[in-house]
C-alpha cells in the first residue's frame, strides 16, 4: 500500500465541479460596474448640505450618497460619483483631495475625477451640481 493514498474518482470530480464556481466569484470581484450590491450614485437631485462645508481647494465626501464635491481654486463646485470605475466598489476614504478605493487601492483626484493610481483606468463619472440658496444640490437634474 502506498504511503500517500491517491484521490478517489469522486474527489477529483467534486474538485472539477467546484472550480468553475470559484472562478465566478473571482470574476465578480473585477467586473466593471459590479460593486458590493446596492451601491449607487443619486438618480435624482440630492441636497448634500451647506455650500460652506466645501472650502476653496478642498473636497467633502458624502458617503451616504456616493458623491464627492470639490471646489477648485476659482471656487467652482464639481461633483463626482464615488463608485470606483475599476470594480464598482463605493469609495469611502478621502485624504485631502485624494479618494482611495478600499477594494483594490485605486486613487482619484476629487477635484478633477481623474485617476491618480491604478488599477482603475477610467475617471470618475461627473455629476451635475449647483448651489441653491446656499445648499449643495447634486445628481441628475441638479
C-alpha positions as a Markdown table, in Angstrom:
| # | Residue | x | y | z |
|---|---|---|---|---|
| 1 | Unk | 0.0 | 0.0 | 0.0 |
| 2 | Unk | 1.4 | 3.5 | -0.9 |
| 3 | Unk | 2.4 | 5.9 | 1.8 |
| 4 | Unk | 0.1 | 8.6 | 0.4 |
| 5 | Unk | -3.4 | 7.4 | -0.6 |
| 6 | Unk | -4.4 | 8.6 | -4.1 |
| 7 | Unk | -7.5 | 10.7 | -4.6 |
| 8 | Unk | -10.7 | 8.8 | -5.4 |
| 9 | Unk | -12.5 | 9.5 | -8.7 |
| 10 | Unk | -15.3 | 11.1 | -6.6 |
| 11 | Unk | -12.9 | 13.6 | -5.0 |
| 12 | Unk | -11.4 | 14.6 | -8.4 |
| 13 | Unk | -14.9 | 15.1 | -9.9 |
| 14 | Unk | -16.0 | 17.2 | -6.9 |
| 15 | Unk | -12.9 | 19.4 | -7.4 |
| 16 | Unk | -13.6 | 19.8 | -11.1 |
| 17 | Unk | -17.2 | 20.8 | -10.3 |
| 18 | Unk | -16.3 | 23.4 | -7.7 |
| 19 | Unk | -13.5 | 25.1 | -9.8 |
| 20 | Unk | -15.8 | 27.0 | -12.2 |
| 21 | Unk | -18.0 | 28.3 | -9.4 |
| 22 | Unk | -14.9 | 29.6 | -7.6 |
| 23 | Unk | -13.9 | 31.3 | -10.8 |
| 24 | Unk | -17.2 | 33.1 | -11.0 |
| 25 | Unk | -16.5 | 34.6 | -7.5 |
| 26 | Unk | -13.2 | 35.9 | -8.7 |
| 27 | Unk | -14.6 | 37.3 | -11.9 |
| 28 | Unk | -17.3 | 39.2 | -9.9 |
| 29 | Unk | -14.5 | 40.9 | -8.0 |
| 30 | Unk | -13.2 | 42.6 | -11.1 |
| 31 | Unk | -16.3 | 43.1 | -13.2 |
| 32 | Unk | -16.8 | 46.8 | -14.0 |
| 33 | Unk | -19.9 | 48.2 | -12.6 |
| 34 | Unk | -20.5 | 45.4 | -10.2 |
| 35 | Unk | -20.0 | 46.6 | -6.6 |
| 36 | Unk | -20.9 | 45.5 | -3.2 |
| 37 | Unk | -24.6 | 45.4 | -4.2 |
| 38 | Unk | -26.9 | 48.3 | -3.8 |
| 39 | Unk | -24.2 | 51.0 | -4.0 |
| 40 | Unk | -25.3 | 53.7 | -6.5 |
| 41 | Unk | -25.0 | 57.3 | -7.1 |
| 42 | Unk | -28.0 | 59.6 | -6.9 |
| 43 | Unk | -30.7 | 59.1 | -9.6 |
| 44 | Unk | -32.3 | 62.4 | -8.7 |
| 45 | Unk | -31.1 | 65.7 | -7.3 |
| 46 | Unk | -29.9 | 65.3 | -3.7 |
| 47 | Unk | -29.4 | 68.1 | -1.1 |
| 48 | Unk | -26.0 | 67.4 | 0.4 |
| 49 | Unk | -25.7 | 70.2 | 2.8 |
| 50 | Unk | -24.4 | 73.7 | 3.2 |
| 51 | Unk | -22.2 | 75.1 | 0.4 |
| 52 | Unk | -19.9 | 76.4 | 3.1 |
| 53 | Unk | -18.9 | 72.8 | 4.0 |
| 54 | Unk | -16.6 | 72.7 | 0.9 |
| 55 | Unk | -13.7 | 75.1 | 1.2 |
| 56 | Unk | -11.9 | 76.5 | -1.8 |
| 57 | Unk | -9.3 | 74.0 | -3.0 |
| 58 | Unk | -10.9 | 71.3 | -0.8 |
| 59 | Unk | -13.4 | 68.4 | -1.1 |
| 60 | Unk | -16.0 | 66.7 | 1.0 |
| 61 | Unk | -17.1 | 63.1 | 0.7 |
| 62 | Unk | -20.8 | 62.3 | 1.1 |
| 63 | Unk | -20.7 | 58.5 | 1.8 |
| 64 | Unk | -24.4 | 58.1 | 2.2 |
| 65 | Unk | -25.0 | 59.3 | -1.4 |
| 66 | Unk | -21.7 | 58.0 | -3.0 |
| 67 | Unk | -20.8 | 61.6 | -4.1 |
| 68 | Unk | -17.7 | 63.8 | -3.6 |
| 69 | Unk | -18.0 | 67.5 | -4.0 |
| 70 | Unk | -14.9 | 69.7 | -4.5 |
| 71 | Unk | -14.2 | 73.4 | -5.1 |
| 72 | Unk | -11.4 | 74.3 | -7.4 |
| 73 | Unk | -9.1 | 77.3 | -7.0 |
| 74 | Unk | -11.6 | 79.6 | -8.7 |
| 75 | Unk | -14.4 | 78.5 | -6.3 |
| 76 | Unk | -16.3 | 76.4 | -8.8 |
| 77 | Unk | -18.1 | 73.3 | -7.4 |
| 78 | Unk | -17.6 | 69.9 | -9.0 |
| 79 | Unk | -19.3 | 66.7 | -8.1 |
| 80 | Unk | -18.3 | 63.1 | -8.9 |
| 81 | Unk | -19.7 | 59.7 | -8.3 |
| 82 | Unk | -17.6 | 57.8 | -5.7 |
| 83 | Unk | -18.3 | 54.4 | -7.3 |
| 84 | Unk | -14.9 | 53.2 | -8.4 |
| 85 | Unk | -14.6 | 52.7 | -12.2 |
| 86 | Unk | -12.4 | 49.6 | -11.7 |
| 87 | Unk | -14.6 | 47.2 | -9.9 |
| 88 | Unk | -17.7 | 49.2 | -8.8 |
| 89 | Unk | -16.8 | 49.5 | -5.1 |
| 90 | Unk | -18.0 | 52.5 | -3.2 |
| 91 | Unk | -15.1 | 54.7 | -2.2 |
| 92 | Unk | -15.2 | 55.5 | 1.4 |
| 93 | Unk | -12.0 | 57.4 | 2.1 |
| 94 | Unk | -10.9 | 60.9 | 1.3 |
| 95 | Unk | -7.4 | 62.1 | 2.1 |
| 96 | Unk | -7.1 | 65.8 | 1.4 |
| 97 | Unk | -8.4 | 65.8 | -2.2 |
| 98 | Unk | -7.5 | 62.2 | -3.0 |
| 99 | Unk | -10.2 | 59.5 | -3.0 |
| 100 | Unk | -8.9 | 56.0 | -2.0 |
| 101 | Unk | -10.9 | 52.9 | -3.0 |
| 102 | Unk | -10.9 | 50.2 | -0.3 |
| 103 | Unk | -11.2 | 47.3 | -2.8 |
| 104 | Unk | -8.0 | 47.4 | -4.9 |
| 105 | Unk | -6.4 | 50.7 | -3.9 |
| 106 | Unk | -7.3 | 52.9 | -6.9 |
| 107 | Unk | -7.0 | 56.6 | -6.2 |
| 108 | Unk | -8.7 | 59.5 | -7.8 |
| 109 | Unk | -8.3 | 63.3 | -7.7 |
| 110 | Unk | -11.6 | 64.6 | -6.1 |
| 111 | Unk | -11.2 | 68.0 | -7.9 |
| 112 | Unk | -10.9 | 66.6 | -11.5 |
| 113 | Unk | -12.2 | 63.0 | -11.1 |
| 114 | Unk | -9.0 | 61.7 | -12.8 |
| 115 | Unk | -7.2 | 58.5 | -11.9 |
| 116 | Unk | -4.2 | 59.1 | -9.7 |
| 117 | Unk | -3.2 | 55.5 | -9.1 |
| 118 | Unk | -4.2 | 52.3 | -10.9 |
| 119 | Unk | -5.7 | 49.7 | -11.2 |
| 120 | Unk | -8.6 | 52.0 | -12.3 |
| 121 | Unk | -8.0 | 53.5 | -15.8 |
| 122 | Unk | -11.2 | 55.5 | -16.2 |
| 123 | Unk | -12.0 | 58.7 | -14.4 |
| 124 | Unk | -14.9 | 59.0 | -12.0 |
| 125 | Unk | -18.3 | 60.0 | -13.5 |
| 126 | Unk | -19.0 | 63.7 | -13.2 |
| 127 | Unk | -22.4 | 64.7 | -11.8 |
| 128 | Unk | -24.3 | 67.9 | -12.2 |
| 129 | Unk | -24.0 | 70.1 | -9.2 |
| 130 | Unk | -25.4 | 73.5 | -8.2 |
| 131 | Unk | -25.7 | 75.9 | -5.3 |
| 132 | Unk | -29.3 | 76.7 | -4.4 |
| 133 | Unk | -29.8 | 79.1 | -1.6 |
| 134 | Unk | -26.5 | 78.2 | 0.0 |
| 135 | Unk | -27.2 | 74.4 | -0.3 |
| 136 | Unk | -25.2 | 71.9 | -2.5 |
| 137 | Unk | -27.6 | 70.0 | -4.8 |
| 138 | Unk | -26.0 | 67.2 | -6.8 |
| 139 | Unk | -27.2 | 64.5 | -9.1 |
| 140 | Unk | -29.2 | 64.2 | -12.4 |
| 141 | Unk | -31.4 | 67.2 | -12.9 |
| 142 | Unk | -29.4 | 69.3 | -10.5 |
